[in-house]
Each structure stands twice: as structure tokens, then as C-alpha cells.
């Protein structure tokens, strides 16, 4: 039985395990390649089950998986931020600016009035921008708390799994699953359901942290995008592409640059690896909090976190460009289509 004591959203200790010293273990079938052999890679404070890496396809996952009640406990109200906002005002503005520019990519080639679903829509930042462009917007979320402040134009269904949201077959022109897939306990089942609810020729846009990236390999257990234990699965780009192809999607494109995710991933990961600062402390500091909640950490710690954000920003951006050129972005997103004839 897995045990978990909540130790803060972003501070849980992650112990890297040297794969060269770890014996291969027998696991349940890998959801990508059906392999049964894996090596332990990380241990997480408060959890008995390690993160193991499939010996065939490189997919990382907990084995065994935490039960649903344990997973749900990983998402307290604090995870979502104040209604309609998640970060401090300046950062929130930048996030929304980048998100608004990102809408051009998400709305490319969509017909006027197209129906779009955002799986794990959270506060509905993407949905609002899509609605402004005249699209019919829908979303799903695990928790009603997560969608406080979401755009009223969105039809949002609360469901523990996409399969339980009960959407009609072939009812969407596009489905977005943006940095949510790694949180879900049934990746194969989710992609199968998306294929069912997409119209023929409909498009899936899916983004995940890239477990095979230079950022992930170099920073190891300090990697910001591990987000353990909330991330249940850790996909190398090759494994996600393989899964999409297996299930019948036509993969159209693969992208390794994200202005919102990758430069900050480098900054926070390096701080986690080399600093005496709290793990993921910069990310925690940038979160918005109510008037009744004090800023975290002491004044000196807050100063150094902000200092390294300013100093590290251009270096993180340069690293993100270089990893993009190497096709090894810290995050990766795919565009795939449902075939018009099956």
C-alpha cells in the first residue's frame, strides 16, 4: 500500500537511482510497448513505489501506480491558485501573453465555428482565447475547484477520466491535451477515447515534458518537469510518437520549442541541482496567493530566487534554442490527425 504525507506542493524530495546499478525488475505491461522489464530510476519521499523506466521504449512511470484517492490528494486548492489566476500579476500577464500568441498555432486551419475540446482545461486560459476567435469551446477537469474563474462561454464537464465525460462520437474538430497527459492514469485509454470523439480528419494537439531531452538527462532528479509525484508518466518524444502511431493517428508534426515551458525549466532545474535554495522554490514563489497567506521563505531566500530568475532568463532562453536545434526540447508537442477513412 502506498503511503503519502503531504509535504508541500513542490518540495518533495526526489532521490535519483543510478540505472547502471539497478537490476531489471518485472513490472506490469508498459502502456506504450507492452514490455514487462524496467529499471528503477527515482524514489520519491512519502511513496513506496519507485519511478521505473521501461527497458524497451524508455517510458517512465510509477510501478505500481498510486491509487485514485492518493492521486486526488496531490491536487489541493493551492495547486490551482486563486480564482482565474495562478501566478503573481506580472508572471500571470506574461503567461497569458504567451498563451494568447500560442492560440495562433492552436487555431491554425480550423474552420470558423469549429468545436474544440481542452482536456484538463484548468482555469480555461486557452479556451477563452479560442472563444474570442469564434470557436465553440468545451473542457474537462478532474475538480470543480480547478475551473473557478473559467470562461462562462465554455462547456466544462467534471470527470475523473475523459471516458466518463460522455461526449458524442465524432463531435470535435480538435482536441487539445496540453501538459495534462502525464498526469493521467490511463494514457492509452485517453488517446483511444480522443480518437473516438474526433471527427474524421480532426486534429489532436498534445504536449508533454520530454523525458528523453537534454534537459531531463542533464538535471536528472533535479529536473523541474519531473513534477513528482503528480506526473504519473514520463514520455520520451519517441515513446509518445510510437503510441500515437500504434493507435491509428497520423502524426503531422513534432515541435521542440516552448517559450512558456523550456527556458524556465532550465532555470529551475539548475537551481534544484546546484543551489542550496528550496526545491522548486522559484516556481512556488511565483504563484499567486490570497491576502491571508504570507509569501513563502524568508526575505533572503526570496531575494536570491528572484535574482537568479533575472540572471538566468537569457541563459535559459539560449539553452532552449540550442536544445530545439538538437531536436531535444525539454518539452515536446505533437500534432496528429484522425484518418479520414479507417
C-alpha positions in Angstrom: 0.0 0.0 0.0 1.4 3.4 -1.0 1.7 5.9 1.8 1.8 9.7 1.3 2.2 12.6 3.7 1.7 16.0 2.0 4.9 17.9 2.3 4.2 20.9 0.2 3.3 21.2 -3.4 6.8 21.4 -4.9 9.2 20.4 -2.2 9.0 16.6 -2.1 12.5 15.0 -2.1 13.4 13.0 -5.2 16.2 10.5 -4.9 17.9 9.6 -8.3 18.9 6.0 -8.7 21.8 5.1 -10.9 20.4 2.9 -13.7 23.7 1.1 -14.1 23.5 -0.2 -10.5 19.8 -1.1 -10.6 18.7 -4.6 -11.5 16.0 -5.0 -14.1 12.6 -5.6 -12.4 9.4 -7.3 -13.6 6.5 -4.8 -13.9 3.0 -4.6 -15.3 2.8 -4.2 -19.1 4.1 -0.9 -20.4 1.2 1.1 -22.0 3.4 2.0 -24.9 5.3 -1.2 -25.9 3.7 -3.8 -23.6 7.2 -4.6 -22.2 7.5 -6.2 -18.7 11.1 -5.2 -17.9 12.1 -1.9 -16.3 14.8 -0.4 -14.1 14.1 1.8 -11.1 15.1 5.4 -11.7 13.7 7.6 -8.9 12.4 7.3 -5.4 10.0 10.0 -4.1 9.7 10.9 -0.4 6.4 9.5 1.0 5.9 6.9 -1.7 6.8 3.3 -1.6 6.6 2.7 -5.3 9.6 3.9 -7.4 9.6 5.5 -10.8 10.8 2.8 -13.2 11.9 3.2 -16.8 10.9 0.7 -19.5 13.8 -1.2 -20.8 12.4 -1.2 -24.3 10.8 2.2 -25.0 12.1 4.4 -22.2 8.8 5.4 -20.7 9.0 6.3 -17.1 6.1 5.5 -14.7 5.3 4.6 -11.1 5.1 0.9 -10.5 2.7 0.2 -9.0 0.5 3.2 -9.7 -0.8 5.2 -6.8 -4.5 4.5 -6.1 -7.0 7.2 -7.2 -7.6 8.6 -3.7 -3.8 9.2 -3.3 -3.6 10.9 -6.7 -6.5 13.2 -5.9 -4.9 14.3 -2.7 -2.0 15.6 -4.7 -4.2 18.4 -6.1 -5.3 20.6 -3.1 -6.9 24.0 -3.7 -3.4 25.7 -3.6 -2.4 23.8 -6.7 -4.8 25.8 -8.9 -4.2 29.3 -7.4 -6.7 32.0 -6.8 -9.9 32.0 -9.0 -9.0 32.8 -12.5 -5.3 33.4 -11.7 -2.4 31.1 -10.9 0.7 33.3 -10.7 1.8 36.7 -9.3 0.4 39.6 -11.5 3.5 40.2 -13.7 4.1 36.5 -14.3 0.4 35.9 -14.9 0.4 38.7 -17.5 3.4 37.1 -19.3 1.8 33.6 -19.2 -1.4 35.0 -20.7 0.6 37.0 -23.3 2.5 33.9 -24.4 -0.8 31.9 -24.2 -2.6 34.3 -26.5 0.2 34.1 -29.1 0.0 30.4 -28.8 -3.6 30.5 -29.9 -2.5 31.3 -33.4 -0.8 27.8 -33.5 -3.8 26.1 -32.0 -6.4 27.7 -34.3 -4.4 27.2 -37.5 -6.5 25.6 -40.2 -9.6 25.4 -38.0 -12.8 26.4 -39.8 -14.9 29.2 -38.3 -17.1 27.9 -35.5 -15.1 24.7 -35.1 -15.7 22.7 -31.9 -12.6 22.4 -29.7 -12.1 20.4 -26.5 -9.3 21.1 -24.0 -8.7 18.1 -21.8 -7.7 19.2 -18.3 -8.6 22.8 -19.1 -7.9 24.2 -15.6 -8.7 27.9 -15.5 -9.6 27.9 -19.1 -6.9 30.3 -20.3 -6.7 28.6 -23.7 -10.4 28.3 -24.0 -11.0 32.0 -23.5 -8.7 32.9 -26.3 -10.2 30.3 -28.6 -13.7 31.6 -27.8 -12.6 35.1 -28.7 -11.8 33.7 -32.2 -15.3 32.4 -32.6 -14.7 28.7 -31.8 -17.2 26.6 -29.8 -15.2 25.6 -26.7 -15.5 22.7 -24.3 -13.3 21.4 -21.5 -12.9 18.7 -18.9 -11.4 18.8 -15.5 -10.9 16.5 -12.5 -12.1 19.1 -10.0 -14.7 21.8 -9.9 -12.2 23.8 -7.8 -9.8 23.9 -10.8 -12.3 25.7 -13.0 -13.2 28.5 -10.7 -13.0 31.7 -12.8 -13.1 29.8 -16.1 -14.8 31.5 -19.1 -18.5 31.2 -18.9 -18.7 30.5 -22.7 -17.0 27.1 -22.1 -19.0 23.9 -21.6 -16.9 22.2 -18.9 -17.5 18.7 -17.7 -16.1 17.4 -14.4 -14.9 13.8 -14.8 -12.2 11.6 -13.4 -11.4 10.3 -16.8 -12.1 11.6 -20.3 -14.1 8.4 -21.0 -16.5 9.4 -18.2 -17.3 12.8 -19.7 -19.7 11.1 -22.1 -19.0 13.2 -25.3 -20.6 12.0 -28.5 -18.6 10.2 -31.1 -17.0 12.3 -33.9 -18.1 15.6 -32.2 -14.9 17.6 -32.1 -12.8 19.2 -34.8 -9.8 19.5 -32.4 -8.8 18.1 -29.1 -6.0 19.8 -27.0 -4.2 18.0 -24.2 -1.6 20.4 -23.1 0.7 19.3 -20.3 -2.0 17.2 -18.8 -1.3 13.8 -20.4 1.5 13.0 -18.0 -0.9 13.4 -15.1 -3.4 10.8 -16.3 -3.5 7.2 -15.1 -4.6 5.7 -18.4 -2.7 7.2 -21.4 -3.7 4.6 -23.9 -7.3 4.7 -22.9 -7.4 8.5 -23.1 -5.9 8.6 -26.6 -8.3 5.9 -27.7 -11.3 8.0 -26.5 -9.9 11.1 -28.2 -9.8 9.2 -31.4 -13.4 8.2 -30.9 -14.7 11.7 -30.3 -12.6 13.4 -33.1 -14.3 13.9 -36.4 -12.6 12.2 -39.4 -9.7 14.4 -40.3 -9.9 16.1 -36.8 -6.7 17.2 -35.1 -5.1 16.3 -31.8 -2.5 18.7 -30.2 -0.7 17.0 -27.4 2.2 18.4 -25.3 4.3 16.6 -22.6 7.6 17.1 -20.8 10.3 15.3 -22.9 11.8 12.6 -20.7 14.4 11.9 -23.3 15.5 15.5 -23.6 19.0 17.0 -22.9 17.3 19.0 -20.0 16.0 15.8 -18.4 19.2 13.8 -18.8 21.5 16.6 -17.6 19.5 17.6 -14.5 18.2 14.1 -13.5 16.3 14.1 -10.3 16.5 17.9 -10.1 14.6 18.3 -13.4 11.7 20.7 -12.8 9.4 19.0 -15.3 9.5 15.7 -13.4 6.9 17.3 -11.0 6.9 14.2 -8.9 4.6 12.7 -7.7 1.9 14.4 -9.8 3.4 13.3 -13.1 2.4 9.6 -13.3 4.1 9.0 -16.7 7.3 10.4 -18.2 7.3 10.2 -22.0 10.4 10.5 -24.3 9.3 12.0 -27.6 9.9 8.7 -29.3 7.6 6.8 -27.0 4.7 9.3 -27.4 5.1 9.2 -31.2 5.1 5.4 -31.1 1.9 5.3 -29.0 0.1 7.8 -31.3 1.0 5.7 -34.4 0.0 2.4 -32.8 -3.4 3.7 -32.0 -4.1 4.9 -35.6 -3.2 8.6 -35.6 -1.4 10.2 -38.5 1.4 12.2 -36.9 1.7 15.5 -38.8 4.4 17.4 -36.9 6.7 17.4 -33.9 7.8 20.6 -32.1 10.6 21.0 -29.5 10.4 24.7 -28.6 8.1 26.2 -25.9 8.8 29.8 -24.8 6.5 29.3 -21.8 8.0 25.9 -20.6 11.5 25.3 -21.7 13.6 28.4 -20.6 12.0 28.3 -17.1 12.6 24.6 -17.0 16.3 25.1 -17.4 16.4 27.9 -14.7 14.5 26.0 -12.0 16.2 22.7 -12.8 19.7 24.2 -12.4 18.7 25.9 -9.2 17.4 22.5 -8.0 20.7 20.8 -8.9 23.3 23.3 -7.7 21.6 25.6 -5.2 21.0 25.5 -1.5 17.7 27.0 -2.3 14.4 25.1 -1.7 13.4 22.6 -4.4 11.2 24.3 -7.0 11.3 27.3 -4.7 11.2 29.8 -7.6 8.1 28.3 -9.1 6.4 28.3 -5.6 7.3 31.9 -5.1 5.8 33.0 -8.4 2.4 31.5 -7.5 -0.4 33.9 -6.6 -1.8 33.6 -3.0 -4.6 35.1 -1.2 -4.3 38.2 1.0 -4.4 35.9 4.1 -1.4 33.9 3.0 2.1 35.1 3.5 4.9 34.8 1.0 6.9 31.6 1.3 10.5 31.5 2.6 12.5 34.2 4.4 13.5 37.6 2.8 17.0 36.5 1.8 15.7 33.3 0.1 13.1 35.3 -1.9 15.9 37.8 -2.9 18.1 35.1 -4.3 15.3 33.3 -6.1 14.3 36.5 -7.9 18.0 37.3 -8.6 18.6 34.0 -10.3 15.4 34.4 -12.3 16.7 37.7 -13.7 20.2 36.4 -14.3 19.1 33.0 -15.6 16.4 34.2 -18.0 18.7 34.9 -21.0 20.8 31.8 -20.4 17.6 29.7 -20.1 16.3 31.1 -23.4 19.7 30.4 -25.1 19.7 26.8 -23.8 16.1 26.3 -25.0 17.1 27.5 -28.5 20.0 25.1 -28.6 18.0 22.1 -27.4 15.4 22.9 -30.1 18.1 22.8 -32.8 19.2 19.4 -31.4 15.5 18.2 -31.6 15.8 17.6 -27.8 13.5 20.2 -26.3 12.7 20.0 -22.5 9.1 19.7 -23.6 7.7 18.4 -26.9 4.3 18.7 -28.6 2.8 16.8 -31.5 0.1 17.5 -34.0 -1.7 14.4 -35.1 -4.9 13.7 -37.1 -7.6 11.1 -37.2 -7.6 9.5 -40.6 -10.5 10.4 -42.8 -11.0 6.7 -43.7 -10.5 3.9 -41.3 
